[in-house]
Every structure is written in structure tokens, then in C-alpha cells.
Amino acid sequence: MFYFNDTLNFKNKHIDVFTIGELLIDMISTDYGDNFSCRNYSKHFGGSPANITMNIKRLGGNSTIAACVGKDGLGDFLIGHLKENNIDTSYISRVDSSTSMVLVTKSKTTPVPIFYRGADYNLKYNSTIDLALKDSKIVHFSCWPISQKSSRNTIEKVIEVARKNNILIGFDPNYHDMIWESGHAGIEYIKNIISKVDIIKPSEVDAERIFGTDTPKNQVQKFIDLGAKLVIMTLGKDGAIVTNGIETITFKTLATEIVDTTGAGDAFWSGFYTGIVKGYTLKEALNLGFGVSAFKLKCVGAIANLPTIEDIKNIYNI
């Protein structure tokens, strides 16, 4: 059970957060708009687990990622970016497929993406990943790797090993029909996996895609009914609603300026994870997540030049 005024106890392991999944290119428009009429796009480091890994490193935690990229210039760019930020690239595999990409419009609301998938779902579970996973406090993944059979098998093995070794499991249910294989039952798969993870953070849009339209209070209860242990549902400018199944609390956003929402959810995950591994209470860590997200919202692209988590605490009076 997760209690909001408690801290989480972790075994003394080398890796704070091990993310597994998509490492890809974000092509973000230079102008605002939701209809892709913009002619100019800029290349950015991207992929939700990759963003979280980068952010946690900048906040002062120890994070790494297992992912798959192509044997191409874009793959070189992504790996080079990880190395420049002192992130271990031992768990990055390379295949002949092209590096995956997302085309997205710069947005002050929820960005609208178009997906171009290639290498990302070729990630295989191996002995190197197994060793890193067992030396991790937290493992995190999103819907991308579970949306295709080959990488879905990898995540199912990750869950199995994590549960046997008391590793905290975080899941981002960022469901998009476009990323799933043809003839999929993606929503049902997500519902079935919820009881196997510890922390789940849907956005309001994610919840609507999975369950249909409803109130935030009803939506988080649906996740609890499916076996979720801690549900953090972010509501954009309206903050968030969080429940452990017994107590439900709300949070206000800390954002005062919004330039680009790309990666705001990943920034939240990053601050929250860094907070709990550094010994903050669950409630404090949630607020730190909002602080990191607010800081990121002032920047274009998913990655911001973040200060330490202690600086975030001081900036936002957490």
C-alpha cells in the first residue's frame, strides 16, 4: 500500500530508474498548430523512457535505458546525445531497420503526433538487460513496447523478473491506436496489465482513450478496480488527482508559463521518481514531479536544461 506521508524503502542498488522502450527522434514544428500545415520542423531527442532517463540524470539521479535504434545517422545522434549526458549506452541495441520517429506540432495543449516506427520494437530481453534490471530500484515502460508482439514479450519478461526481485514497476498507459499492430486488442491488454504494475500515470486523454469519457474521480477508480495500487491522473492546467484506493487527493499545477507541452508528462515522472529514490515522502515527490513539469513547460522540446531536484524544491517552494 502506498501512503502519501510515507517514504519508500529501496534496497541499495546502483541504478535508480531503468527505463525500457522507445528511443526516437521528435520532429517538432517551429510554429504552433494542430493540422500539420507548418512547413518547418526541428529534430529533437525523444521517446518517453529516453526523456525520463535524461531528466533524472540531470536532476541528480542515476538512470539508464534499454532501447533499440537503427544503424543510421539518427541512431548515431540519439546514442551520442546519451553519451554526452553521461548515460550508459550498454543497453542500446542497433538493427537494420530505420530509427523510429514522431512528427509532432508544437502545442500549448495536448500535442498531436504522427508515428513512424522502425527499430524501436525490435528490443529483445537479454542477459545484459537482466543484470541491469536486477540492479535497479525502479523499472519503467510505456505503451510503445507492449504495442508490438516482439517487444511485448520483452516487457512481459521484465515484469516477471521485476516482481520476483521486488523492483518497483511504473507504467505510462499512453495509448495511441496508431502504434499498435494490426488487429490488436490494445485496450484489453492494457487493462490486463494494470494489476501487474505498482504505479500508473494516465493523462486525462489516456484515460478517455481507455475507458471513454467520465469524471476524473470515476476514471481513477476504474484503474483501482482493475488492480492498480497507485494512480496518478494528470489533468493539464487543472493539476492532478491521485489515489491509493483508500485516500484520494488533488494537486494544483505549478506551471506559470507554457511554451510547449511536449514531454511534460515525462518531466513529471522524472521529478516524481527522483523524489522517491532520494527519500522524499510520496506527497513531496508528487509535488516535485509537478515542479519539474512546470520547469519543462517553459521550453520547446521534451528535454529541458533542468537543475537538481533540490533546486526544483526551492524554486517552487515544495
Stockholm file with secondary structure:
# STOCKHOLM 1.0

chainA/1-318         MFYFNDTLNFKNKHIDVFTIGELLIDMISTDYGDNFSCRNYSKHFGGSPANITMNIKRLGGNSTIAACVGKDGLGDFLIGHLKENNIDTSYISRVDSSTSMVLVTKSKTTPVPIFYRGADYNLKYNSTIDLALKDSKIVHFSCWPISQKSSRNTIEKVIEVARKNNILIGFDPNYHDMIWESGHAGIEYIKNIISKVDIIKPSEVDAERIFGTDTPKNQVQKFIDLGAKLVIMTLGKDGAIVTNGIETITFKTLATEIVDTTGAGDAFWSGFYTGIVKGYTLKEALNLGFGVSAFKLKCVGAIANLPTIEDIKNIYNI
#=GR chainA/1-318 SS CCCTTCCCCCCCCSEEEEEESCCEEEEEEEEECSSSCCCCEEEEEECHHHHHHHHHHHHTCCEEEEEEEESSHHHHHHHHHHHHTTCCCTTEEEESSCCCEEEEEECSSSCCEEEECSSGGGCCCCHHHHHHHHTEEEEEEEHHHHTSHHHHHHHHHHHHHHHHTTCEEEEECCCCGGGSCTTCCHHHHHHHHGGGCSEECCBHHHHHHHHCSCCHHHHHHHHHHTTCSEEEEECGGGCEEEECSSCEEEECCCCSCCSCCTTHHHHHHHHHHHHHHTTCCHHHHHHHHHHHHHHHTTSSSSCCCCCCHHHHHHHTTC
#=GC SS_cons         CCCTTCCCCCCCCSEEEEEESCCEEEEEEEEECSSSCCCCEEEEEECHHHHHHHHHHHHTCCEEEEEEEESSHHHHHHHHHHHHTTCCCTTEEEESSCCCEEEEEECSSSCCEEEECSSGGGCCCCHHHHHHHHTEEEEEEEHHHHTSHHHHHHHHHHHHHHHHTTCEEEEECCCCGGGSCTTCCHHHHHHHHGGGCSEECCBHHHHHHHHCSCCHHHHHHHHHHTTCSEEEEECGGGCEEEECSSCEEEECCCCSCCSCCTTHHHHHHHHHHHHHHTTCCHHHHHHHHHHHHHHHTTSSSSCCCCCCHHHHHHHTTC
//
